[in-house]
C-alpha cells in the first residue's frame, strides 16, 4: 500500500485545482493535498462548502467553485 501523499514530500505553497471536489474521492484528494501543504481550488457541479471547510480546518486556504 502506498504511503499517504503528505509523507511523500512537502508541497507547501502549491495550489491544486481539484474537480469533483464536493464528495467522495475528490473531497478526499482535497484533504490529502491540504495535509501536504497545498492550497485548494475545489470545483464541482455541487456545492463544495464542506470540502472548503475541511481544507481550512487543516490550515490551508481554499476556494469552492460551483460550476
Protein Blocks (a to p, Z undefined) as FASTA:
>chain_A
ZZdfklmpccehiacddehklgmjlmmmmmmmmmnopacddddfbdfklmmmmmmmnopa
cddddZZ
